[in-house]
Amino acid sequence: MADFAPTGRQVRLARGDQELVVVEAGGGIRSYTAGGRPVIDGYGEGEMSSGGRGQILAPWPNRLGDGRFDWGGRSWPQPLSEPEHQNAIHGLVRWARWRVTEEEGDRAQLEYRLLPRSGWPWALDLAVTYLLHDSGLDVQASATYLGAPDGTGDAGKSCPFGLGWHPYLAAFGGVVDDTVLRLPAATAYRADERGLPVERYDVGGTEVDFRAGRRIGAARLDTAFTDLARDASGRAVVELTPAAGGPPGVRMWMDGAYTHIMVFSGDTLDDPARRRGGLAIEPMTCAPNALRSGDGLLTLERGQTVAATWGIEPFKFS
């Protein structure tokens, strides 16, 4: 679109046969291709992000039951952004306008200052750097706790925090059924009808054990995982390959800051045409509902910064 894009400024990066577009709206990823093939199931320049596509999830990822949590002896209510299940979902920054603070041919940085608001008194500086290199894409994110307003009391001494991402990796053959998933997670979460975790369980012998790699088939996935096996560099690596042969596949990795992964096969997306067309692999620093359960929740002291990195290597397994 020549004059207007719903996601604001389009920042286009390129290196070799790779092209990445990131946007002001939420600071997220709109599209990523390599060799002319889609690496992620993104969205068009004239569209809004649907189903969380490519978005940054902060200061909490996934769901917060009842849109309320306790911290510092007080209760903090959040807008019910998933009202059908009485949840607040995916944080407070995914529709905000981020600032582009650096832009080169293969690198861009975007920043956003989350100021205190009703229900969230903690100020945070958030930044994300996108870097294309010969092997793929690196996504480096950080959050720094700045402080809280006078009168916040004990609650302002530290800030509860969680970070996540919501990229959909493009399915082979146009549907996730024909994709082989290898996911190095030993533990999964069983969720209730609202999508909130109720218990952990060992994936061994279950339909969500993808550690050895297998075809997704008809499996409906909206599942959180943890206890991630890591390589010698400390990275947890997820691999997608086509069941019927073809391109080598795609590898997605995440560093040790990301302790959980959400996998979503898109069966409940509002647009039927987008369902099961991509597999959301969502790195998270904590479990769903962590603001209430504390499962993996980070605590930032004033002036403290937390950093986390994930990346994608498309069609270039070594």
Long-range contacts (C-beta under 8 A, 24 or more apart in sequence): 1-45, 1-46, 5-45, 5-46, 6-46, 6-47, 6-48, 7-45, 7-47, 7-48, 7-49, 8-97, 9-100, 10-45, 11-100, 11-103, 11-108, 11-110, 13-104, 13-105, 13-106, 13-107, 13-108, 13-130, 13-132, 14-105, 14-106, 14-132, 15-105, 15-106, 15-132, 15-133, 15-134, 16-134, 18-132, 18-136, 18-137, 18-314, 20-130, 20-132, 20-137, 21-45, 22-108, 22-110, 22-130, 24-97, 24-98, 24-99, 24-100, 24-110, 25-49, 25-95, 25-96, 25-97, 25-98, 26-55, 26-56, 26-93, 26-94, 26-95, 26-96, 26-98, 27-56, 27-93, 27-96, 27-98, 27-110, 27-112, 27-126, 27-128, 28-53, 28-54, 28-55, 28-56, 28-94, 28-166, 29-54, 29-130, 29-139, 29-167, 30-54, 32-137, 32-312, 32-314, 34-136, 34-314, 34-315, 34-316, 35-314, 35-315, 37-170, 37-247, 37-314, 37-315, 38-170, 39-137, 39-169, 39-170, 39-250, 39-312, 39-314, 39-315, 40-167, 40-168, 40-169, 40-170, 40-278, 40-312, 41-168, 41-169, 41-170, 41-171, 41-274, 41-277, 41-278, 42-168, 49-94, 50-269, 50-270, 50-271, 50-274, 51-166, 51-168, 51-266, 51-269, 51-270, 51-271, 51-274, 51-280, 52-90, 52-94, 52-166, 52-280, 53-166, 53-167, 53-168, 54-166, 54-167, 54-168, 55-90, 55-94, 55-165, 55-166, 56-91, 56-93, 56-94, 56-126, 56-128, 56-141, 56-163, 56-164, 56-165, 57-90, 57-91, 57-94, 57-162, 57-163, 57-164, 57-165, 57-166, 57-282, 57-284, 58-91, 58-92, 58-93, 58-114, 58-124, 58-126, 58-143, 58-161, 58-162, 58-163, 58-164, 59-91, 59-92, 59-93, 59-114, 59-120, 59-122, 59-124, 59-143, 59-159, 59-160, 59-161, 59-162, 59-163, 60-90, 60-91, 60-160, 60-161, 60-162, 60-164, 60-286, 60-290, 60-291, 61-90, 61-91, 61-162, 61-163, 61-164, 61-165, 61-262, 61-282, 61-284, 61-285, 61-286, 61-288, 62-89, 62-90, 62-164, 62-195, 62-224, 62-262, 62-282, 62-284, 62-287, 62-288, 62-289, 63-87, 63-88, 63-89, 63-194, 63-195, 63-196, 63-288, 63-289, 64-88, 64-89, 64-289, 64-291, 64-292, 65-194, 65-196, 65-289, 65-292, 68-292, 69-160, 69-291, 69-292, 70-292, 71-155, 71-160, 71-291, 72-152, 72-153, 72-154, 72-155, 72-156, 72-157, 72-158, 73-153, 73-154, 73-155, 74-153, 74-155, 76-119, 76-120, 76-121, 76-155, 77-118, 77-119, 78-119, 78-120, 79-119, 82-195, 85-193, 85-194, 85-195, 86-194, 87-194, 87-195, 87-196, 90-164, 90-166, 91-162, 91-164, 92-117, 92-120, 93-126, 98-128, 101-127, 102-129, 106-131, 106-132, 106-133, 107-131, 107-132, 113-146, 116-148, 116-149, 121-148, 121-149, 121-152, 121-155, 121-156, 122-146, 122-147, 122-148, 122-156, 122-159, 122-160, 123-147, 123-148, 124-159, 124-161, 135-313, 135-316, 136-251, 136-311, 136-312, 136-313, 136-314, 136-316, 137-311, 137-312, 137-314, 138-309, 138-310, 138-311, 139-165, 139-309, 139-310, 139-311, 140-307, 140-308, 140-309, 141-165, 141-307, 141-308, 141-309, 142-305, 142-306, 142-307, 142-308, 143-300, 143-305, 143-306, 144-300, 144-303, 144-304, 144-305, 145-300, 145-301, 145-302, 145-303, 145-304, 146-302, 146-303, 147-302, 157-301, 157-302, 158-299, 158-300, 158-301, 158-302, 159-299, 159-300, 160-291, 160-297, 160-298, 160-299, 161-285, 161-297, 161-298, 161-299, 161-300, 161-306, 162-284, 162-285, 162-286, 162-290, 162-291, 162-296, 162-297, 162-298, 163-257, 163-284, 163-285, 163-306, 163-308, 164-262, 164-282, 164-283, 164-284, 164-285, 165-282, 165-283, 165-284, 165-310, 166-280, 166-282, 167-252, 167-280, 167-281, 167-282, 167-312, 168-266, 168-277, 168-278, 168-279, 168-280, 169-240, 169-250, 169-252, 169-278, 169-279, 169-280, 169-281, 169-312, 170-250, 170-277, 170-278, 171-276, 171-277, 171-278, 171-279, 172-240, 172-241, 172-242, 172-243, 172-244, 172-246, 172-247, 172-249, 173-242, 173-243, 173-244, 174-277, 175-276, 175-277, 176-216, 176-265, 176-266, 176-276, 176-277, 176-278, 176-279, 177-215, 177-216, 177-217, 177-218, 177-276, 178-215, 178-216, 178-242, 178-243, 178-244, 179-215, 179-216, 179-240, 179-241, 179-242, 179-243, 179-279, 180-213, 180-214, 180-215, 180-216, 180-240, 180-241, 180-242, 180-243, 180-249, 181-210, 181-213, 181-214, 181-215, 181-216, 181-238, 181-239, 181-240, 181-263, 181-279, 182-210, 182-211, 182-212, 182-213, 182-238, 182-239, 182-240, 182-241, 183-210, 183-211, 183-225, 183-238, 183-261, 183-263, 184-211, 184-228, 184-229, 184-230, 184-236, 184-237, 184-238, 185-210, 185-211, 185-225, 185-226, 185-227, 185-228, 185-229, 185-236, 185-261, 186-211, 186-227, 186-228, 186-229, 187-225, 187-226, 187-227, 188-223, 188-224, 188-225, 189-223, 189-224, 189-225, 189-226, 189-287, 189-288, 191-222, 191-223, 191-224, 191-288, 195-222, 195-288, 196-288, 196-289, 197-224, 197-287, 197-288, 197-289, 197-293, 197-295, 200-226, 213-239, 213-241, 215-243, 216-265, 216-279, 219-265, 220-265, 220-267, 221-263, 221-264, 221-265, 221-279, 222-262, 222-263, 222-264, 222-265, 222-267, 222-268, 223-262, 223-263, 224-260, 224-261, 224-262, 224-263, 224-284, 224-287, 224-288, 225-260, 225-261, 225-262, 225-263, 226-259, 226-260, 226-261, 226-287, 226-296, 228-259, 228-260, 228-261, 230-256, 236-261, 238-281, 239-317, 240-279, 247-315, 248-315, 248-316, 248-317, 249-315, 249-317, 250-312, 250-313, 250-314, 250-315, 251-312, 251-313, 251-317, 252-281, 252-310, 252-311, 252-312, 252-313, 253-310, 253-311, 253-312, 253-313, 254-283, 254-308, 254-309, 254-310, 254-311, 255-308, 255-309, 255-310, 257-285, 257-306, 257-307, 257-308, 257-309, 258-283, 258-284, 258-285, 258-308, 258-310, 259-284, 259-285, 259-286, 259-296, 260-284, 260-285, 260-286, 260-287, 260-296, 262-288, 283-308, 283-310
